[in-house]
Amino acid sequence: MTDNDKERLKKQTQKRFLLLRIKNGYDFVRENKAGRYIILAVYAAVIIFWLFCKSYFDIEKTDLISPAFIALLKLFFPLMIIAVAPAVLILLGTPAGSETVSNGLKRIGFTNSAGEIPMLISKETDEKDSSVTVYRFYGVGIPLKEWEDKRQKIEAALNLNIVNLKEGNDKQEIMLYAVRADTSLLKRIVWNDNYLAGSNSVLVLGKSLLGTVTVDLKKIPHILLGGSTGSGKSVLLKLLLMQALKKNMSVSIADFKGGVDFPSIWQDNCKMCFDENELITLLTGLADELQRRKVLLRESNCRNIDEYCRETGKELKRCIFACDEIAEVLDKTGFTKEQKERVSLIESKLSVIARQGRAFGIHLILATQRPDAAVLSGQIRNNIDCRICGRADNILSQIILDSTAAAEQIPKDTAGRFILYDGTVFQAYYFED
């Protein structure tokens, strides 16, 4: 791109910026009485100024001034009336601190290929949380992914903590949710049963700077948890399973460590399996239950488990299958042909549940600490939309989140801190069994 091309694009962008400012100012005037009063006050000031000048200088009776100049002065008033409206709208449509924001982004070189900086369209307090400020940008063609990749630099440049980034009304509009730089998450939040969500399908994960973080199994049926040793992954898994039990769900757990991680209280309330044979039997039972529920819903002309329970008055419990280290179960390294076939059978059952489980109330919660993309098949991984990663290296973070966000944003000495698939950082509730 030549310098002339860059200059041409910058001029076009500047025109767009002015139009956006005028539109914002118009919206402000239309929606706020204060804006209308400001417009009226400015026009009143212009009229008073004109009347004062006209009466004080009485230009038409002065022989020293040429008729052409008098005509020009007479045009001054209508020209001011025309010009004052867009000028005031631009001022009203320019967010407070927009220049500071622009200078901050300039300092870190956050520009597109033409050297243009994102424009701050509006800056408002979030309706749901007064501690959160919502910055709305015209992104000048910089995609959301690039904003996410440069999150830490943007935080430093603007002296704030970003709690969420997302697209606005279109790809060009970027919404940045932020809190003050001195605001941070607690390092430990102890679980209390009062935190249980009201809806039977909603499980609580923890607290972000935007509030409580939850996952609704009706909408996002399966969960993939990642995190290195000591990240708090197993604690979060147990927190979710505890809530599932309190909501009267059927919980099945694969634990190939012989029950060490799940003491008697879990074994008394959940279906446990400790080896491959038991796991195959358990997953076969879940797959058969899925087929049985297919028939029930089809015969009842219902689309999902909630509609079936509501229309028939009968109860169908949601079923949860959980595994704390799925890579240990699915890794075929060094296995014989027969052993590989057994693992493939387990994998196929998990794939069926991952693809079809949502409508029938059968869910997977799979956890791993091993950074091995080959272990978790595409059919399983691609059907798990809720992905959560704790402290991890670049490889594991990339496998779980499709980015290195967990490696970059979670401190190495922090336990219980996680990043959700949408970029939300939260502190998981601490739960002791």
Residue, then its C-alpha position, 0 to 999 in steps of 0.5 A: m500500500t502506497d503512502n497516497d493510498k494510506e492518505r486517501l483511506k485516512k481521509q475517508t475514515q476521518k469523514r466516517f468518524l465525523l459522521l459517527r460523531i454527529k450520529n452519536g450527538y443526535d442520538f444523545v439529543r434525542e434520548n436526553k433532555a440535557g442534550r436538547y437543552i444544550i442545543l437550545a442554549v447554544y442557539a439562544a446564545v447565537i441569536i442574542f449575540w447577533l441581535f447585540c451586534k446588529s443593534y450596537f454596530d447599526i451597520e446599515k447606517t454606516d457610510l464607512i462600510s461597503p455594501a458588499f461587506i454589509a451583505l456578507l455580514k448579513l449572511f453570517f447569521p444564517l451561516m452560523i445557524i447552519a454550522v452550529a448544529p453539526a458542531v454541537l452534535i460533534l462535541l456531544g457525540t465525542p466521548a469523554g477521554s476519547e483523545t486519551v484512548s486514541n493516544g494510548l492505542k497509538r503508543i502501542g502501535f495498535t493500528n491497521s495496515a493503513g496506520e489508522i487507529p480504532m475510534l472510540i464511538s461511545k463510553e458508557t457505564d454497564e447497565k448490569d454492573s456499575s463498576v464496568t465501563v463499556y467502550r464501543f469502538y469502530g475497529v477500522g478493520i482490525p478483527l476481534k482476534e487481534w484485539e484478543d491477542k493484544r489484550q494485555k498491551i491494550e490493558a496497559a495502554l488504557n490502564l484498565n482490566i478488560v473483562n470481555l471483548k466481543e463484536g457489536n452490531d457488525k464485524q466493524e464494531i468492537m465492544l470492550y468491557a473493562v473495570r479499573a486497573d486496581t480491580s482484581l478477582l479474589k484468589r479464593i471464593v469458598w462455595n456456599d449452597n446459596y450460590l446454586a442457580g435456580s434453573n435445574s439445567v444451570l451449573v455455576l462455575g465461579k465469579s468474574l469481574l462481570g459477576t457470576v459465571t454459569v453454564d446452561l446445559k440446555k444450551i451448551p450440553h458438554i464441558l471440556l476442562g483443561g489445566s495443569t497439575g495444581s490448577g484447580k481443575s479437579v476441584l472445579l470438576k467436583l464443584l460441577l458434579m456436586q451441583a448436578l447431584k443437588k439438582n437430582m441429576s444422575v452422575s457417572i464417573a470414570d476414575f482409573k485411579g481406583g477411587v483415590d480422587f473420589p472418596s466414599i461420599w461420591q461412591d455412595n451417590c454416583k455410578m463409579c467405574f474403575d477400569e475399561n470393562e466397567l467403563i464400556t458397560l457404563l457408556t453402553g448403558l448411556a448410549d442405550e438410554l439415549q436411544r430409549r429417550k429418542v423413542l420416548l420423545r418421538e412418540s410424545n412429539c417432543r423436541n427435548i427432555d424439558e418439553y417431554c417432562r412438561e408435556t407428559g408430567k413424567e420425570l427424565k433425569r439429566c445424566i452426567f458422565a464425567c472423567d477427570e483425565i480423559a487422555e488417560v482413557l483414550d491414549k492408545t500409545g503402546f497398546t495391542k490391537e485388541q486394546k486399541e479396539r476397546v479404546s476405539l469402542i469407548e471413543s465411539k460411545l463418547s462421540v455418539i453422546a457428544r453429537q446427540g446428547r443435548a436434546f436427550g439430557i445426556h451430558l459429558i464433562l471431560a477434563t485433561q491436563r495432558p497437552d496431546a491433541a491426538v488423544l481427543s478425537g475431532q468428533i468429541r472435541n468439536n461437539i464440546d462448545c463449553r471449553i474452560c482452561g486453567r493454568a496451562d502451557n501454550i500447547l494445552s491452552q491451544i488444544i482447549l481454547d484454540s488460543t494461548a490465552a490461558a498461558e498468557q493471562i493466568p499467573k503461574d502461582t494462581a489456583g482456581r483461575f480459569i478462562l472460558y471459551d469466550g475469553t471470560v476470566f473467572q475464579a472458580y468457587y472452592f469446594e471441599d468434599 
